[in-house]
Amino acid sequence: MTRAAALLLALLATLAAAPARAQDSTPAPRTGVVRPRAAEPRATAPVRPRATRRRPAARPATQASSPTRDSARAAVPTPPPGFSVQKRVEPDTVTVGDRFATGVAVTVPEGTRVALEIAKDSADRWRVLGAISATPRDSARSRWVLAANMVAWQPGLPDSLAATLRLTGPDRRVVALPVMLAFPTVRAVLPADSAQWRVRPPHDVWGSSVDPARMALLVALIVLALLLLALIAWWIVRAIRRRRARRDPATARERALALLERARTSGFIEAGSWKAYYSLIADALRGYIAVIEPALGEDLTTSEVIAGMRAAGRPEARVDGLEHLLRVSDLAKFARHGRAPDDARRDLDLAREWVEAYAAERDAAARPADAPMAAGVAP
């Protein structure tokens, strides 16, 4: 039994200890006859003028009512003498899903057993948890406290709940009396929505809600931004291409000479590392040719480079020297062909001479024919 049920039992026991008072009956008149509250007063017949003839003699008491009326009165449950009922609920306000206890304190004749029945709600708005307890409050078993633990799932329910109280007398006669149990105020978990939700009518996205002038300005700004980005990208690409096209041949010659100097001081000849040694020589020559002759890139083979040099009208002696150096480098790199140290040093000197002489011949070919004559004329 939960704490709420125990508290309810204590309150109902206090109420049951009070003097028994019939709640289902009206105050008795002076004659002491108790008139049921549910019974409606009999309709009085319209007033008629008194007849001049005498009334017939009253019938015996055994003939005052018909058998049909007696059976109808017997079908209506009548509480036993001294019966009283008091209802109670704890707590009186709950939230949806909270437990509460409701019950009644009844006073019945001595030796009467009581039981409370609550029908199941078909809509499952509330539910009885566990069994309904019935606890006697005196040794004569004339005062009982009946309590039920319940839970409600819907707010706004009525403040009373119909139930059935079954009384079993000492003679095993059962009387079913309808009673009303107190029901608490059930509140919702969320507060009431003060702002009523309303569906707004649809509106045209591209209609009157959009300013045409602002939309046109926005489109123009987007197009202008795209054009500006394209112009910046084109300028960057052009600058890179111009830089590559205008690369100073002297810088390429210095790089080639630096690689050849590195090959001379690397110690590869003494160590016999011919592949590393001739790789530096080949990189210096191919890198220099790729700069001064853009058509002859570094991805070409030795045969393609030599053919391109001859097609460009370069001196045959220079082309033959270049072919010798590139062939020897390919043999060292790909066939692991060795060389004598003196031959290796001679190849390095030949590569350095080729780079310096080719640059001088290229500058002389690019100089105008009348340049020497102009240089010898006095101002």
ABEGO torsion letter per residue (X at the ends): XBAAAAAAAAAAAAAAABBBBBAABBBBBAAGBBBBAABBBBBBBBBBBBBABBBBBBBBAAAABBAAAAAAAAABBBBBBGBBBBBBBOBABBBBGBBBBBBBBBBBBBGBBBBBBBBBBAAGABBBBEBBBBBBABAAGABBBBBBBBBBABBGBBABBBBBBBBBBAAGBBBBBBBBBBBBBBBBABBBBABBBBBBBBBBAABAABBAAAAAAAAAAAAAAAAAAAAAAAAAAAAAAAAAAABBAAAAAAAAAAAAAAAAAAGAAAAGBAAAAAAAAAAAAAAAAAAABAABBAABBAAAAAAAAAAAGBBAAAAAAAAAAAAAAAAAAAAGBBBBAAAAAAAAAAAAAAAAAAAAAAAAAABBAAAAAAAABBX
